[in-house]
Each structure stands twice: as C-alpha cells, then as structure tokens.
Amino acid sequence: MAHDSIYTDENNAKELALVARHRFNEGTLKELIDPRIIEEDDEHLVTLNRGPNQKSFDAFSTIACQCLAETQAKRPRIETIIKELQNALNLQGETMILTRFRLTNEEASAKVYWSPEFQETRIMKTESDIYSLGVILFEIFCGKLAYDHSYIADNEKGLAPIARGYFNDGSIRNLIDPKLKEASDDDIFTSNKGINQDSLDAFLKIAYQCLGEAKARPTTEIIIKELETALNFQKFVTTISAKNGILRLSFH
C-alpha cells in the first residue's frame, strides 16, 4: 500500500510517491519491486524468464514516474500513458510463460478475465489484455463483477460468454445496470433520459469486439477512439430543468 510504514519511514517520506520519485532519480527503483514478480513462491508454479526485462521495466517505471510529477502540467495525458504501457508490454514480449499452474481462490476469480487462448497456452499477449479490458467494459455496463455468482451459476466462465450471447441475440439491454437507466436529478427532464442510444451502441460494440477472436480484436488506439465517440454521443443531451417554477431548455 502507498501508506505502508516501509515507505513512510524511508527518509521521512510521507507516501510511496515521494519514495518512488527519489528511488527513480537515483536509479534504485528496482529494489522496491514485489519479490513475487521475480521469485517463485509455489512449488506447483514454474515460470520461464520470470520478471520484467530491463527495457520493459525502464519504459514502465519512466511513465509511472512521469505520472507522479508535482504539477498537472508536467504529467502525461492518458493517451501517452496507454501508449507507453503498451510499449513496455511489447518490450516484455512473451518472456513470462507459465509451464505449470495451480489456481488459488483469488486466481479462480481472475480466470473469468482470461482470454480463451491464454487459458489454453498460458502465454500472455497484447490480445489477451484487450480481452480482459472487454470484460471490464461489460462489468461497467452490467454493474456487477464478471465472477458474480449470478453469472457463474449460468456459465463457469463468468460474464464474458454471457454478454456475447446476449449481444448476438439482440437482448444485451437485459444485462444493463438498473442505475444507468435512472435520472440523477428529480428536477430535470432529459429528452435522452438515461443512456443515449447512440452512445450505448458505440460502447457495447467496442466492448463486444474486445471479446472477439484474438486477431480480430481492436487496438488500444481504436478502443480509445470508440469510447470517446460514445462519450461524445452521451454529452449531447437536451434537458429541460424545472426550478422555481421556470422551465429552462439547454443542450450539453
């Protein structure tokens, strides 16, 4: 945790961010890395080339440190962060290969985020991360975790296959989080009450594509673009607000 005593005791620092910046600047950041990333802690688990390679670590730690800049103006944009994290992942390549694997209870829950090809090969690729993101997008839409008992009871693989099925037969709205349908202000009538249909369609389309076949999954750049499109559709909403007996029409 960022407020762990191991950080607050170091050089009288108040939090992990200060320690991390200091360690990065003096070139000793790698000493803080979680040992579990590098060392095997289970006799049933064997990983080849475990831990980040130096180039991947450098790319990851550099963008992480930039995010901790003292002023907002010096911090990178989200597009830059995603690009650099993708670069770190590419530099890591396929070096972390699990040859034997045993699930703990926590890992069993995480399994619902695994792409079909990762479940089969235990080889992590960019496409597998995109699949996991798709699962998270549907979690946002449904308002439940992918391993919620209501999904597991229907399919042991959780939300992903269920969402794909509902999307394919045109009944995906049956899974929507009820809270997303509700207006947030009793004094406001919104012409596009709840979610704008174009926004919803754009969001669900890109989420669905993330769960497709590995080679057909979108890139992070496309995902960002489509999510921005969904957001822009939602922003343009006509509202009529009632306050002090006066009706006001606005566009936003």
Secondary structure, DSSP 8 states (H G I E B T S, - for coil): -TT-HHHHTGGG-SSHHHHHHHHHHHT-GGGGS-HHHHS---TT-EEET-S--HHHHHHHHHHHHHHT-SSGGGS--HHHHHHHHHHHHHHHTT--EEEE----HHHHHHGGGS-HHHHHH-B--HHHHHHHHHHHHHHHHHTS-TT-HHHHTT-TT-HHHHHHHHHHTT-GGGGS-GGGGS-S-TTEEETT-SS-HHHHHHHHHHHHHHTS-GGGS--HHHHHHHHHHHHHHHH--EEEEEETTEEEEEE-
